[in-house]
Amino acid sequence: MGSSSASRNVDVLREKKFSIFGFTFAKDLDPVRMFFAEVLGTFILMFCLCGIIASTQLMRGDVGLLEYAATGGLTITVLIFSIGPISGAHLNPSVTIAFATLGAVPWSRVPFYIAAQFLGSIFGTFAGISIYNIRIESIVTQPLQGLKTAFFAEFMATFIIMFLAALISCAPHARTGQVAAFAMGVSIALAILITGPVSGGSMNPARSIAPALISWNFEGIWLYILAPTVGAVLGASVARVLRLQSRSCSLNSSPNAGLICQVNH
């Protein structure tokens, strides 16, 4: 009886401790801290994107795709390191919905995640255009090569990001987990590079809806909601199927679309 009880206690501890890109924290995230972390995270993301657009305009040049992609990737990297242990650093409604669909995030928490992400995006966009005095039109994402092309570009980019993030976050090697945030930043930067000329490189409903609301320009907004969400769900699902034989990895909400690998010690 004593041995059985001790074994159960060890199992409980293992279920509650998880490693996220090198961080170890409890599975049950504090909802209040999670909410404000997501608000601040999306605020910082949108403010930084406004900042790089303003910088290029102040230098009397057009917004370079390489600079924009680098800013997005670097911002995501530092946000994963900073707020990842607090909220999982979803920063994207499509990511949250993908986790909920797979049972990694309770549906009861999804509205709070999404509300936080939209609030942060709206505040960040408003702060950016106000401080830098740039036109809101420069932040709005619009289909540049037709709706169909933009839809599939957003879909494929989000699918790839979620697929890679899930596998990277659940890699069997400890060193991989330690640099996973950098890998995520690079993958997002690459996704922006390949989708920017076609769709504006959104891959995030909150990133597109906030500028659309402020400018009251909803052209093609549906594809920036539907394509990333479907792509995220399918990307995470395919990654999960490929990882089914790995007993040490359990699906859960992790920084920016990853998996949380259970700590077995």
C-alpha positions in Angstrom: 0.0 0.0 0.0 2.8 2.4 0.9 4.7 1.8 -2.3 1.5 2.2 -4.4 0.6 5.5 -2.6 4.1 6.8 -3.1 4.0 5.9 -6.8 0.7 7.7 -7.2 2.1 10.8 -5.5 5.1 10.8 -7.9 2.7 10.5 -10.9 0.7 13.5 -9.6 3.8 15.6 -9.3 4.9 14.6 -12.8 1.5 15.6 -14.2 1.8 19.0 -12.6 5.3 19.9 -13.7 6.1 20.7 -17.3 9.0 22.1 -19.2 8.3 24.9 -21.7 11.2 25.8 -23.9 13.5 25.3 -20.9 11.1 26.7 -18.3 9.5 24.5 -15.6 6.2 25.6 -14.2 2.8 24.3 -12.9 0.3 23.0 -15.4 -2.5 25.1 -14.0 -1.9 28.7 -15.0 -3.2 31.6 -12.9 -6.1 33.0 -15.1 -5.6 36.7 -14.0 -1.8 36.6 -14.6 -2.4 34.7 -17.8 -4.9 37.4 -19.0 -2.7 40.3 -18.4 0.4 38.5 -19.8 -1.5 38.0 -23.1 -2.7 41.6 -23.1 0.8 42.9 -22.6 2.3 40.4 -25.0 0.0 41.3 -27.9 0.4 45.0 -27.0 4.2 44.8 -27.3 3.9 42.8 -30.6 1.7 45.4 -32.3 3.6 48.3 -30.9 6.9 46.9 -32.2 5.3 46.3 -35.7 4.1 49.9 -35.7 7.6 51.0 -34.6 9.4 49.4 -37.5 6.9 50.8 -40.0 7.4 54.3 -38.5 11.2 53.9 -38.5 11.3 53.2 -42.2 8.8 56.0 -43.0 10.9 58.5 -40.9 13.9 57.5 -42.9 11.9 58.3 -46.0 11.8 54.8 -47.3 9.2 52.1 -47.8 8.7 49.4 -45.2 11.2 46.7 -46.1 9.9 43.1 -46.0 13.1 41.9 -44.4 13.0 44.5 -41.6 9.4 43.8 -40.9 9.9 40.0 -40.8 12.9 40.4 -38.5 11.0 42.6 -36.2 8.1 40.1 -36.0 10.4 37.2 -35.4 12.6 38.9 -32.8 9.6 40.2 -30.9 8.0 36.7 -30.7 11.3 35.3 -29.5 11.7 37.7 -26.5 8.0 37.4 -25.7 8.2 33.6 -25.5 11.1 33.9 -23.1 9.4 36.5 -20.9 5.7 35.7 -20.7 5.9 32.0 -21.8 6.0 30.7 -18.2 3.0 32.9 -17.3 0.5 32.4 -20.1 2.1 30.1 -22.6 2.6 33.1 -24.9 -0.1 32.2 -27.3 -0.4 35.8 -28.6 -2.7 34.5 -31.3 -6.4 33.4 -31.2 -5.8 30.8 -33.8 -3.1 29.2 -31.6 -5.5 29.2 -28.6 -8.3 27.7 -30.6 -6.0 25.0 -31.9 -5.0 24.0 -28.4 -8.7 24.0 -27.3 -9.7 21.8 -30.2 -7.1 19.2 -29.2 -8.1 19.4 -25.6 -4.9 21.1 -24.4 -6.7 24.3 -23.2 -10.1 24.2 -21.5 -12.8 25.8 -23.7 -13.8 27.8 -20.6 -10.5 29.7 -20.9 -10.6 30.4 -24.6 -12.8 33.5 -24.4 -10.4 35.0 -21.8 -7.3 34.3 -24.0 -8.9 35.7 -27.1 -10.3 38.8 -25.3 -6.8 39.5 -23.9 -5.2 39.1 -27.3 -7.7 41.4 -29.0 -7.4 44.0 -26.2 -3.7 44.0 -26.3 -3.6 44.2 -30.1 -6.1 47.1 -30.2 -4.2 49.0 -27.5 -0.8 48.3 -29.1 -2.0 49.5 -32.5 -3.6 52.6 -31.1 -0.5 53.5 -29.1 1.8 52.8 -32.0 -0.1 55.0 -34.5 -0.5 57.8 -31.9 3.1 57.9 -30.7 4.7 57.5 -34.1 2.1 59.5 -35.9 1.7 57.0 -38.8 -1.3 56.3 -40.9 -3.4 53.4 -39.8 -3.7 52.2 -43.4 0.0 51.3 -43.2 -0.8 48.7 -40.5 -3.9 47.2 -42.1 -3.4 43.7 -43.8 -5.1 43.3 -47.1 -5.0 40.7 -49.9 -2.4 41.9 -52.4 -2.7 39.1 -55.0 -6.4 38.2 -54.7 -8.5 36.6 -52.0 -7.8 33.0 -53.0 -4.0 33.4 -53.1 -4.0 35.3 -49.8 -6.2 32.7 -48.1 -4.0 29.8 -49.0 -0.8 31.7 -48.2 -2.1 32.5 -44.7 -3.3 28.9 -44.3 -0.1 27.2 -45.3 2.1 29.6 -43.3 0.1 29.1 -40.1 0.0 25.3 -40.8 3.8 25.2 -41.1 4.4 27.4 -38.0 2.2 25.2 -35.8 3.6 22.0 -37.2 7.2 23.1 -36.6 6.4 24.6 -33.2 4.8 21.5 -32.0 7.7 19.3 -33.0 10.4 21.7 -31.8 8.8 22.2 -28.4 8.5 18.4 -27.9 12.0 17.5 -29.2 13.6 14.7 -27.2 16.9 16.7 -26.7 17.1 19.1 -23.8 19.2 21.5 -25.8 16.5 21.8 -28.5 14.1 23.0 -25.9 16.5 25.6 -24.7 16.7 27.2 -28.2 13.2 26.6 -29.2 12.1 30.2 -28.7 14.8 31.3 -31.2 13.6 28.6 -33.7 10.0 29.9 -33.3 11.1 33.4 -34.0 13.0 32.3 -37.1 10.1 30.3 -38.4 7.7 33.2 -38.0 10.1 35.6 -39.7 10.4 33.1 -42.6 6.6 32.8 -42.8 6.3 36.6 -43.0 8.9 36.7 -45.8 6.9 34.2 -47.9 3.5 35.6 -47.2 4.1 39.4 -47.0 4.0 40.1 -50.7 0.7 38.1 -51.0 -1.3 38.7 -47.9 0.7 41.1 -45.7 2.0 38.3 -43.5 -0.5 38.3 -40.7 -1.2 34.7 -39.6 -2.9 36.1 -36.6 -6.6 37.2 -36.4 -5.8 39.7 -33.6 -3.0 41.3 -35.6 -5.4 41.9 -38.5 -8.7 42.7 -36.7 -7.3 45.5 -34.5 -6.1 47.7 -37.3 -9.3 46.9 -39.3 -11.4 48.1 -36.4 -9.5 51.3 -35.9 -9.5 52.1 -39.6 -13.0 50.6 -40.1 -11.7 48.8 -43.2 -12.8 45.1 -43.2 -11.7 44.2 -46.7 -11.0 40.4 -46.8 -11.0 40.3 -43.0 -12.7 36.9 -43.0 -9.7 35.2 -44.6 -7.4 36.6 -41.8 -9.7 34.9 -39.3 -10.5 31.6 -41.0 -7.2 30.7 -42.8 -4.9 31.0 -39.8 -7.3 29.2 -37.5 -7.9 26.2 -39.8 -4.1 26.1 -40.6 -3.2 26.2 -36.9 -5.6 23.4 -36.0 -4.5 21.1 -38.8 -0.8 21.9 -38.2 -1.0 21.0 -34.5 -3.1 17.9 -35.3 -0.6 16.5 -37.8 2.3 17.1 -35.4 0.4 15.3 -32.7 -0.2 12.3 -34.9 3.5 12.1 -35.7 4.3 12.3 -31.9 1.8 9.7 -30.7 4.5 7.1 -30.0 6.4 9.5 -27.7 5.2 8.7 -24.2 7.2 11.5 -22.6 5.4 14.2 -24.5 1.8 15.3 -23.7 -0.1 17.9 -25.6 -0.7 21.1 -23.7 -0.6 24.9 -24.1 2.9 26.1 -24.6 4.6 29.3 -25.8 3.4 30.2 -29.2 1.9 27.1 -30.5 4.2 24.4 -29.1 3.8 21.3 -27.0 4.8 21.0 -23.3 7.1 18.1 -22.6 6.5 16.4 -19.3 9.4 16.5 -16.8 10.1 12.9 -15.7 12.3 13.3 -12.7 
